[in-house]
Amino acid sequence: MDRNLAINLARVTEAAALGAAKFMGRGDKIAADQAGVDGMRKMFQTMDIEGLVVIGEGEMDEAPMLYIGEVVGSGCEGASKVDIAVDPVEGTNSVAKGLPNAIAVVAMAPRGCLLNAPDMYMDKIAVGPKAAGKVNINAPVHENLRATAEALNKSISDLTVTMLDRPRHEEIIRQCREAGARIKLFQDGDVAAALATCFDHTGVDILLGSGGAPEGVISAAALKCLGGEFQGKLLPQTDEEIQRCLKMGANIEKVYYIDDLVKGNEVYFAATGISDGELLKGVVYTGNNTAKTHSLVMRSETGTIRFLEAIHKLNKKPKYAY
């Protein structure tokens, strides 16, 4: 694929972030999400790709745009045929309430390389490059903490574990505290939390617990670009979800490793901050129809990691009004 597609993906996430950020703190997560979807989809149509959405806003009858199975891009002759995984607003509640760590994210890989994960819970473990190959999702919590601490040359008491602040994680929290680790809970945003394990300045060492399976695939794409490790196991909660797994060919007994979720080594990832977070700054509207964005762009083949700050003159972009 054309390496310039990575930079073009940043334009896609910028468009989503600029749209969603207008609804920061306004209490309307649906409007924020729709604005993110609209901005993202408009910018996709300018890209020379034939992109199949394998992870999107839901099924066709549930989502008017960026639904699973939708084809995006110009579709011109010779365009790259790719899989697309999107979350136009990861952390809709955070945007609605004016809370941190909301981002717009996109992952892309050649056609057939991204797992079409069913929309259900997934048990997850994620670590950065230094601890890659040292953890096992089936191992006891204290063993994974010990292995991560050793890989990072830390004591367990200096280790920071992050997970969603949910009642279902009470037992994992108890075990982490019993082992002596520090805990950092977050309200929303699995992808941002998984990314944080790969950057020293975030202070986050390991992600544990369950979250959305689609977000797991996007996280795996990001960590593949960063050299980190991600493992997941599907957690269907109902007979209907079990049947959905069977229909999609998903194995509820299987540990999905990063190469199962994201095949090959030609993966692109982009994220733009909507609200301020540990990794990315949020959108700032500076007056005079101008806005600033902060984005992360990565490509697995080269291992290049780019942080992009952009100033947008919105009156010069009428076709893509955010």
C-alpha positions in Angstrom: 0.0 0.0 0.0 1.0 3.6 -0.5 2.9 4.9 2.6 1.2 8.3 2.2 -2.1 6.6 3.2 -0.9 6.9 6.8 -0.9 10.7 6.7 -4.2 10.7 4.9 -5.6 8.6 7.8 -4.7 11.4 10.1 -6.8 13.8 8.1 -9.7 11.3 8.6 -9.3 11.3 12.4 -8.8 15.0 12.5 -12.1 15.5 10.7 -13.9 13.3 13.2 -12.2 15.0 16.2 -13.0 18.5 14.9 -16.7 17.6 14.5 -17.1 15.8 17.8 -15.2 18.4 19.9 -17.9 20.9 19.2 -20.1 18.9 21.5 -17.6 18.8 24.4 -19.5 19.0 27.7 -22.9 19.6 26.1 -24.4 16.4 27.5 -25.3 14.9 24.1 -23.2 11.9 23.3 -25.3 10.9 20.3 -24.8 14.3 18.6 -21.1 14.1 19.3 -20.8 10.6 17.8 -22.8 11.6 14.8 -20.6 14.6 14.2 -17.5 12.4 14.4 -19.0 9.9 12.0 -20.0 12.6 9.5 -16.5 14.2 9.5 -14.8 10.9 9.2 -16.9 9.6 6.4 -16.6 12.8 4.3 -12.8 12.6 4.5 -12.7 8.9 3.7 -14.3 9.7 0.4 -11.3 11.8 -0.6 -8.9 8.8 -0.2 -7.8 6.6 -3.1 -8.9 3.4 -1.5 -11.6 0.8 -1.7 -12.1 0.4 2.0 -14.4 -2.2 3.6 -15.5 -1.3 7.1 -15.1 -4.5 9.2 -15.4 -2.7 12.5 -17.7 0.3 12.6 -20.7 1.9 14.2 -22.9 -1.3 14.0 -24.8 -3.3 11.5 -26.4 -1.5 8.5 -29.8 -1.3 10.1 -28.3 0.2 13.3 -26.0 2.8 11.8 -26.7 5.2 8.9 -23.0 5.6 8.2 -19.7 3.7 8.7 -21.7 0.5 9.3 -20.0 -2.9 9.1 -19.9 -3.9 5.5 -19.9 -0.3 4.1 -17.4 0.5 1.4 -15.6 3.9 1.7 -13.1 5.7 -0.4 -13.0 6.9 -3.9 -12.9 3.4 -5.3 -11.0 4.7 -8.3 -9.2 2.3 -10.7 -6.1 0.8 -9.0 -7.2 1.9 -5.5 -5.8 -0.2 -2.7 -8.4 -2.7 -1.4 -8.2 -2.4 2.4 -10.0 -3.4 5.6 -11.0 -0.4 7.8 -11.7 -0.4 11.6 -13.1 2.8 13.0 -14.2 4.4 16.2 -15.1 8.0 15.3 -15.5 8.9 19.0 -14.0 6.5 21.5 -15.4 7.9 24.7 -18.7 9.4 23.7 -19.6 9.8 27.4 -16.3 11.6 28.0 -17.1 14.1 25.3 -20.7 14.6 26.5 -19.4 15.2 30.1 -16.3 17.1 29.2 -14.0 14.4 30.6 -10.5 13.5 29.3 -9.1 10.8 27.0 -11.7 10.9 24.2 -10.1 10.2 20.8 -11.0 9.5 17.2 -9.3 6.4 15.8 -8.9 4.4 12.6 -6.9 1.3 11.7 -6.3 0.0 8.2 -4.7 -3.1 6.6 -4.9 -4.9 3.3 -8.2 -6.7 2.6 -8.8 -9.7 4.8 -6.2 -8.7 7.4 -8.4 -7.3 10.2 -10.6 -9.6 12.2 -14.3 -8.8 12.0 -14.8 -9.1 15.7 -18.4 -9.6 17.1 -19.8 -6.7 19.1 -19.4 -8.2 22.6 -17.0 -8.2 25.6 -13.5 -9.4 25.2 -11.0 -10.2 28.1 -7.8 -8.3 27.3 -4.2 -8.0 28.3 -1.9 -5.4 26.7 1.7 -4.4 27.4 4.3 -2.3 25.7 7.4 -3.5 23.7 9.6 -4.2 26.7 7.1 -6.7 28.1 6.0 -8.2 24.8 6.3 -12.0 24.9 6.3 -12.1 28.7 2.6 -12.2 29.5 -0.1 -14.8 29.1 -3.8 -14.0 29.3 -4.5 -17.4 30.8 -1.9 -16.9 33.6 -2.9 -15.7 37.1 -2.9 -12.0 37.6 0.1 -12.0 40.0 2.2 -14.0 37.4 1.5 -11.4 34.7 2.4 -8.6 37.1 5.6 -10.2 38.1 6.6 -10.9 34.5 5.8 -7.3 33.4 7.7 -5.9 36.4 10.8 -8.0 35.6 10.7 -7.0 31.9 10.5 -3.3 32.9 13.2 -3.7 35.6 10.7 -2.5 38.2 9.3 -3.9 41.4 5.6 -4.8 41.4 5.0 -2.0 43.9 6.1 0.5 41.1 3.9 -1.1 38.5 0.8 0.7 37.3 -2.1 -1.5 36.1 -5.0 0.2 34.2 -8.5 -1.1 33.6 -12.0 0.1 33.1 -13.7 1.2 36.3 -16.5 -1.4 36.3 -17.9 -3.7 39.0 -16.9 -6.7 37.0 -13.3 -5.9 37.7 -13.5 -6.0 41.5 -11.7 -9.4 41.7 -8.9 -8.3 39.4 -8.5 -5.1 41.4 -8.3 -7.1 44.6 -5.6 -9.4 43.2 -3.6 -6.4 41.9 -3.7 -4.7 45.3 -2.8 -8.0 47.0 0.2 -8.3 44.8 1.2 -4.7 45.7 0.7 -3.0 42.3 -0.7 0.5 41.7 -4.0 0.8 39.9 -5.3 3.4 37.5 -8.9 3.2 36.6 -10.5 4.8 33.6 -14.2 5.4 32.7 -14.1 5.0 28.9 -11.6 4.4 26.2 -10.0 0.9 25.8 -7.9 1.9 22.8 -6.3 5.0 24.5 -5.5 2.9 27.6 -3.9 0.1 25.5 -1.8 2.7 23.7 -0.7 4.2 27.0 1.2 0.9 27.9 3.6 1.6 25.0 4.7 5.1 26.1 6.9 5.7 29.2 5.6 9.2 29.9 2.0 7.9 30.5 3.2 5.9 33.5 0.9 2.9 32.5 2.5 -0.5 32.4 -0.2 -3.1 31.7 -3.9 -3.2 30.7 -6.1 -5.9 32.2 -9.8 -6.7 32.2 -12.6 -6.8 29.7 -13.9 -4.3 27.2 -15.4 -4.3 23.7 -14.1 -6.8 21.2 -14.1 -4.4 18.3 -12.0 -2.0 20.3 -9.7 -4.9 21.0 -8.9 -5.3 17.2 -8.2 -1.6 16.9 -5.9 -1.8 20.0 -4.1 -4.7 18.5 -3.5 -2.8 15.3 -2.0 0.1 17.3 0.2 -2.2 19.4 1.4 -4.0 16.3 2.7 -0.7 15.0 4.4 0.0 18.4 5.9 -3.5 18.9 3.7 -4.1 22.0 1.6 -7.2 22.7 -2.2 -7.7 22.9 -4.1 -10.9 23.7 -7.9 -11.3 23.9 -10.6 -13.9 24.6 -14.2 -13.4 23.5 -16.7 -13.3 26.4 -20.2 -13.9 25.1 -22.8 -13.1 27.8 -25.9 -14.7 26.2 -27.0 -17.6 24.0 -27.6 -15.0 21.2 -24.0 -13.8 21.5 -22.7 -17.4 21.4 -24.7 -18.0 18.2 -23.4 -14.8 16.7 -19.8 -16.0 17.3 -20.6 -19.3 15.7 -22.2 -17.6 12.7 -19.1 -15.3 12.3 -16.7 -18.2 12.7 -15.3 -16.8 16.0 -14.0 -19.2 18.6 -15.0 -18.5 22.2 -12.4 -20.9 23.5 -9.5 -19.4 21.5 -6.9 -16.9 22.7 -6.6 -14.3 20.0 -3.1 -13.1 19.7 -2.1 -10.0 17.9 -1.4 -11.8 14.6 -4.8 -13.4 14.8 -6.5 -10.0 15.2 -4.3 -8.1 12.7 -2.6 -10.3 10.1 0.5 -9.3 8.2 2.9 -6.4 8.7 1.3 -3.7 6.7 -0.9 -1.9 9.2 -1.7 1.8 9.5 -3.1 3.5 12.5 -4.2 7.1 13.3 -5.7 8.8 16.3 -6.6 12.4 17.1 -7.4 13.7 20.5 -10.9 15.1 21.1 -10.4 15.9 24.8 -7.1 16.2 26.6 -5.5 12.9 27.5 -2.2 11.4 28.7 -1.1 10.7 25.1 -2.9 13.3 23.0 -4.1 16.8 23.5 -7.7 17.6 22.7 -9.1 19.9 20.0 -8.7 23.6 20.8 -10.9 26.2 19.1 -8.8 29.4 19.0 -11.2 31.8 17.5 -11.4 33.3 14.0 -12.7 29.9 12.7 -9.4 28.3 13.6 -8.7 25.1 15.5 -5.7 23.0 16.7 -5.5 19.2 16.7 -2.9 16.7 18.0 -2.6 13.3 16.3 -0.7 10.1 16.4 0.1 8.3 13.1 1.9 5.0 12.8 2.8 2.4 10.2 3.9 -1.1 11.2 6.1 -1.9 8.3 8.6 0.9 9.1 7.8 1.3 12.8 7.5 5.0 12.3 5.6 6.9 15.0 4.6 10.4 14.2 2.9 13.0 16.5 1.3 15.7 14.4 0.1 19.1 15.6 -2.1 20.9 13.0 -3.7 24.3 12.8 -6.9 24.2 10.8 -8.3 27.3 9.0 -11.8 26.0 8.9 -13.2 28.7 6.6 -10.8 27.4 3.9 -12.4 23.9 4.1 -16.0 24.5 3.2 -16.4 21.1 1.6 -15.5 19.4 4.8 -17.2 21.7 7.2 -16.8 20.3 10.7 
